Amino acid sequence: MLAVALAFFTMPLVGLFTGIAFGSGYSQGYFEILLSDDPSGYWYIIKLEFCIALYMLMLVFFEFPLIDHLYKKLIIFKNNHKLISYIGLYLIFPILFLSILFSLPFIL
């Protein structure tokens, strides 16, 4: 987990050195914001990337009892009820998530 947190720190650091804030997406989701073109957007992305990296670094060194407890309960439920958990996690949840995601433009 520490390696992942340090890898996330490379994005804002490269952005600070080059003056180009870039997103983590690829293909159509990829974006770049130049400091010279849009300073407020550039600093927004840099601050956002630093916050995400600091959050991941915090998760490495601190343990949250509620998250740990819920994760253990989820694993126990998954082991005891394999069919229900597989149907729920791999069939129902993705369908609900995608239907909500694709209906957002019509709702908003």
C-alpha positions as CSV (number, residue, x, y, z in Angstrom):
1,M,0.0,0.0,0.0
2,L,2.9,2.3,0.7
3,A,4.2,1.8,-2.9
4,V,0.7,2.8,-4.3
5,A,0.6,5.9,-2.1
6,L,4.1,6.9,-3.2
7,A,3.1,6.3,-6.9
8,F,0.1,8.6,-6.4
9,F,2.5,11.3,-5.2
10,T,4.3,11.2,-8.5
11,M,1.4,12.8,-10.4
12,P,1.2,16.1,-8.5
13,L,5.0,16.2,-8.2
14,V,5.4,15.9,-12.0
15,G,2.7,18.5,-12.4
16,L,4.6,20.9,-10.1
17,F,7.9,20.4,-12.0
18,T,6.4,20.6,-15.5
19,G,3.6,23.1,-15.1
20,I,1.1,20.6,-16.5
21,A,-1.5,18.9,-14.3
22,F,-2.7,15.7,-15.9
23,G,-5.4,13.2,-15.0
24,S,-5.1,9.6,-14.3
25,G,-7.4,8.6,-17.1
26,Y,-6.4,7.4,-20.5
27,S,-8.0,7.7,-24.0
28,Q,-11.0,9.9,-23.8
29,G,-10.7,10.3,-20.0
30,Y,-7.2,11.8,-20.2
31,F,-6.8,15.5,-19.7
32,E,-4.1,18.0,-19.3
33,I,-4.3,21.5,-17.8
34,L,-1.5,23.9,-18.3
35,L,-0.5,26.5,-15.7
36,S,-0.2,29.2,-18.4
37,D,-3.7,28.5,-19.9
38,D,-5.8,27.9,-16.8
39,P,-4.1,28.7,-13.5
40,S,-7.2,28.1,-11.3
41,G,-7.9,24.7,-12.9
42,Y,-4.3,23.8,-12.7
43,W,-4.0,24.5,-9.0
44,Y,-7.4,22.8,-8.4
45,I,-6.2,19.5,-10.0
46,I,-2.8,19.7,-8.2
47,K,-4.5,20.2,-4.8
48,L,-7.0,17.4,-5.5
49,E,-4.1,15.0,-6.5
50,F,-2.2,15.9,-3.3
51,C,-5.3,15.3,-1.2
52,I,-5.9,11.9,-2.7
53,A,-2.2,11.0,-2.2
54,L,-2.2,12.2,1.4
55,Y,-5.4,10.2,2.1
56,M,-3.8,7.1,0.7
57,L,-0.6,7.7,2.7
58,M,-2.8,8.2,5.8
59,L,-4.4,4.8,5.2
60,V,-1.0,3.2,5.2
61,F,0.0,4.4,8.7
62,F,-3.4,4.6,10.5
63,E,-5.9,1.8,11.0
64,F,-9.6,2.7,11.2
65,P,-11.5,0.2,13.4
66,L,-14.9,0.8,11.7
67,I,-13.5,0.1,8.2
68,D,-11.5,-2.9,9.4
69,H,-14.6,-4.3,11.2
70,L,-16.9,-3.8,8.1
71,Y,-14.3,-5.4,5.9
72,K,-14.0,-8.5,8.1
73,K,-17.8,-8.8,8.3
74,L,-18.0,-8.6,4.5
75,I,-15.4,-11.3,4.1
76,I,-17.2,-13.6,6.6
77,F,-20.6,-13.0,4.8
78,K,-18.9,-13.7,1.5
79,N,-17.5,-17.0,2.7
80,N,-20.7,-18.1,4.3
81,H,-23.1,-17.1,1.5
82,K,-21.1,-17.5,-1.7
83,L,-24.0,-17.6,-4.1
84,I,-25.8,-14.6,-2.7
85,S,-22.5,-12.6,-2.5
86,Y,-21.5,-13.4,-6.1
87,I,-24.9,-12.5,-7.5
88,G,-25.0,-9.3,-5.5
89,L,-21.4,-8.2,-6.0
90,Y,-20.9,-9.2,-9.6
91,L,-24.4,-9.0,-11.1
92,I,-26.8,-6.7,-9.2
93,F,-24.3,-4.1,-8.0
94,P,-22.7,-3.3,-11.4
95,I,-26.1,-3.1,-13.0
96,L,-27.4,-0.7,-10.4
97,F,-24.2,1.3,-10.5
98,L,-24.2,1.7,-14.3
99,S,-27.9,2.4,-14.4
100,I,-27.6,5.2,-11.8
101,L,-24.4,6.5,-13.6
102,F,-26.0,6.6,-17.0
103,S,-29.3,8.2,-15.7
104,L,-27.5,11.1,-14.0
105,P,-27.5,13.3,-17.1
106,F,-31.3,13.0,-17.3
107,I,-31.8,13.6,-13.6
108,L,-29.5,16.6,-13.3
